[in-house]
Amino acid sequence: MKANYHTHSRWCRHAVGEIEEYLEEAIRCGFYEIAMTEHVPHKNTEDSWIPWEQFPDYDRALNRAIQKYQGKIHVIKGFECEYYPDEMDDYRRFQEEYGYELLIMGQHRCGKNKEVDIFAPKGAYEMHVYADDVCRGLETGLFRFLAHPDCVLEGYRNLWDKECESVMRQIFQACEELHIPVEINGNGMRYNRSYPSEPAFLLSKEYQLQYMINSDAHAPEKLYDEGVRKAEEFADKLGLKIMQSMRES
């Protein structure tokens, strides 16, 4: 692993470490590229991880870090985003006016009123709401890859059943048709969550997909740690060919 495209810092309010600490660690690990992908600010909801009014300060801090480390490591400006239809214009504005070129889809809440928490206990209905929202989001063409595609399995009442298979088939089919890479998430490995799911990724082999491993780091020392190494072993065990760079997508 020589790059990481899913990275959080203290700005998202549930991670630690300054932006520059992540860049220093990325250089120490021998990375040639890193994307900073805080959770995108939302102006129309109270649960935004970066408060809307803090975006200018964050953007200035990120731009300063990029300038400071120019020539040492390539830093990509990005955001991790949910598909919320009324936020799409703001996502485009972040891209076009502020240079946030890498928008990744990581759906944490879904449903018309954001009533479904994908990490909470759930049944089949909530899983299908997640799949529908993910597919609609990918169809917008805004998102470069799908983060933790199988995170919806966290909190589901069964480890794997026909509902899980149906949901993951819907998602993988959309990713195949839209040429969207799917992520094997190091943070799920790190904390022994229900994702990455072996049955889900075995199923994914029936589709023509691209795969990437990302740390989903929430601390600088997590950029390349045991969670990432477990993700690499997981991919190797299942015979999944891993992209080494976003340039391959």
RAHU-V88050 format. One record per residue. SS is DSSP state (hx for helix, st for strand, lp for the rest). PSI is psi in degrees with one decimal (999 if undefined). OMEGA is omega as a letter, one per 30 degrees, with the letter a starting at -180 (999 if undefined). Layout:
<<SS	PSI	OMEGA> <SS	PSI	OMEGA>>
This chain:
<<lp	119.8	a> <lp	8.3	l> <st	156.7	l> <st	131.6	a> <lp	18.0	a> <lp	96.7	a> <st	133.5	l> <lp	149.4	l> <lp	-172.3	a> <hx	-15.7	a> <hx	-24.8	a> <hx	-4.2	l> <lp	3.0	l> <lp	17.1	l> <lp	174.2	l> <lp	160.3	l> <lp	142.8	l> <lp	159.8	l> <hx	-46.3	a> <hx	-30.4	l> <hx	-36.8	l> <hx	-39.6	l> <hx	-39.5	l> <hx	-43.1	l> <hx	-38.9	l> <hx	-41.9	l> <hx	-43.0	l> <hx	-35.7	a> <lp	-5.8	l> <lp	17.2	l> <lp	145.3	l> <lp	-8.8	a> <st	142.6	l> <st	139.8	l> <st	130.3	l> <st	118.9	a> <st	66.5	l> <st	161.1	l> <st	130.0	a> <lp	138.2	l> <lp	145.1	l> <lp	133.5	l> <lp	-12.4	a> <lp	16.5	l> <lp	152.7	a> <lp	-9.4	a> <lp	22.7	l> <lp	131.7	a> <lp	-37.6	l> <lp	113.8	l> <lp	141.2	a> <hx	-41.2	a> <hx	-12.9	l> <hx	-5.9	a> <hx	-45.7	a> <hx	-40.2	l> <hx	-42.4	l> <hx	-45.3	a> <hx	-40.8	l> <hx	-42.4	a> <hx	-41.9	l> <hx	-42.3	l> <hx	-39.5	l> <hx	-43.2	a> <hx	-41.3	l> <hx	-43.6	a> <hx	-41.4	a> <hx	-36.9	a> <lp	11.1	l> <lp	131.4	a> <lp	-13.3	l> <lp	-38.3	l> <lp	144.2	l> <st	121.9	a> <st	127.6	a> <st	133.0	l> <st	126.9	a> <st	174.1	l> <st	145.9	l> <st	128.4	a> <st	149.1	l> <lp	158.0	l> <lp	101.0	l> <lp	111.9	a> <hx	-36.0	a> <hx	0.8	l> <hx	-4.5	a> <hx	-37.1	l> <hx	-36.9	l> <hx	-37.0	l> <hx	-43.6	l> <hx	-37.3	l> <hx	-41.1	l> <hx	-39.6	l> <hx	-52.8	a> <hx	-35.8	a> <hx	-27.7	a> <hx	-3.4	l> <lp	24.6	l> <lp	83.5	a> <lp	-23.8	a> <st	101.0	l> <st	123.3	l> <st	147.8	a> <st	121.1	l> <lp	95.9	a> <lp	113.7	a> <lp	-28.5	l> <st	150.3	a> <st	175.7	a> <lp	161.2	a> <lp	-37.2	a> <lp	22.6	a> <lp	33.3	a> <lp	-14.7	a> <st	115.5	l> <st	115.6	a> <lp	-12.0	l> <lp	-6.8	a> <lp	162.9	l> <lp	140.3	a> <st	164.7	l> <lp	-165.8	a> <hx	-37.6	a> <hx	-48.7	a> <hx	-36.0	l> <hx	-39.8	a> <hx	-32.8	l> <hx	-43.4	l> <hx	-49.4	a> <hx	-42.0	l> <hx	-44.4	a> <hx	-41.7	l> <hx	-47.2	a> <hx	-39.9	l> <hx	-39.5	l> <hx	-44.8	a> <hx	-32.5	a> <hx	-15.7	l> <lp	-21.1	a> <lp	5.3	a> <lp	-22.9	a> <lp	135.2	a> <lp	-30.3	l> <st	165.5	a> <st	111.7	l> <lp	147.2	l> <lp	67.9	a> <lp	-26.9	a> <lp	15.6	a> <hx	-18.9	l> <hx	-19.5	l> <hx	-18.6	l> <lp	123.7	l> <lp	-3.7	l> <st	148.3	a> <lp	-25.2	l> <lp	150.1	l> <lp	-43.9	l> <lp	129.0	l> <lp	-172.8	a> <hx	-29.0	l> <hx	-41.9	l> <hx	-45.8	a> <hx	-43.3	a> <hx	-45.4	a> <hx	-46.3	a> <hx	-33.8	l> <hx	-42.5	l> <hx	-44.1	a> <hx	-47.2	a> <hx	-35.5	l> <hx	-43.5	l> <hx	-42.1	l> <hx	-39.8	l> <hx	-48.3	a> <hx	-33.7	a> <hx	0.5	l> <lp	47.4	l> <lp	117.9	l> <st	151.8	l> <st	147.0	a> <st	138.0	l> <st	115.1	a> <st	118.5	a> <hx	-27.1	a> <hx	-35.3	l> <hx	-41.1	l> <hx	-41.8	a> <hx	-38.2	a> <lp	19.2	l> <lp	46.2	l> <lp	-178.4	a> <lp	-3.4	l> <lp	149.7	f> <lp	138.6	a> <lp	125.1	l> <hx	-46.0	l> <hx	-37.4	a> <hx	-45.1	a> <hx	-25.6	l> <hx	-42.6	l> <hx	-37.0	a> <hx	-22.6	a> <lp	-12.1	l> <lp	-6.1	a> <lp	159.5	l> <lp	94.4	a> <lp	157.6	l> <lp	143.8	a> <st	146.4	l> <st	150.2	l> <st	129.7	l> <st	150.4	a> <lp	-35.1	a> <lp	48.2	a> <st	136.9	l> <lp	9.8	l> <lp	146.1	a> <hx	-39.8	a> <hx	-7.6	l> <hx	0.0	a> <lp	-41.8	l> <lp	92.3	a> <lp	-163.6	a> <hx	-34.6	l> <hx	-41.5	l> <hx	-42.0	l> <hx	-37.7	l> <hx	-37.6	l> <hx	-39.1	l> <hx	-42.3	l> <hx	-39.0	l> <hx	-48.4	a> <hx	-41.7	a> <hx	-41.8	l> <hx	-38.8	a> <hx	-3.1	l> <lp	37.0	a> <lp	125.5	l> <lp	123.9	a> <st	131.9	l> <lp	138.5	l> <lp	-11.2	a> <lp	148.8	l> <hx	-19.9	l> <hx	-16.1	a> <hx	-11.4	a> <lp	999	999>>
